[in-house]
């Protein structure tokens, strides 16, 4: 459950992946949702890089989450254009 908007949810089994060495990490779409609200230069750079690596399902979830939590966010346009940022 997203703390800023409890209506945004993801099943617990889907929120993490294991990196090499079985180190648990959050899936990129969740990290990008939190970073989208910070709007620092680094966060926007991370978004540009990660966006091209998101699966269609991840991109769809992030698009829906941003539309609900930040409907005027610039990243929404980029997610709608199939991951092209610039």
Buried (B, 14 or more C-beta within 10 A) or exposed (E): EBEEEEEBEBEEEEBEEEEEEEEEEBBBBBBBBEBBEEEEEEBBEBBBEBBEEBEEEBBEBBBBBBBEBBEEBEBBEBBEEEBEBE
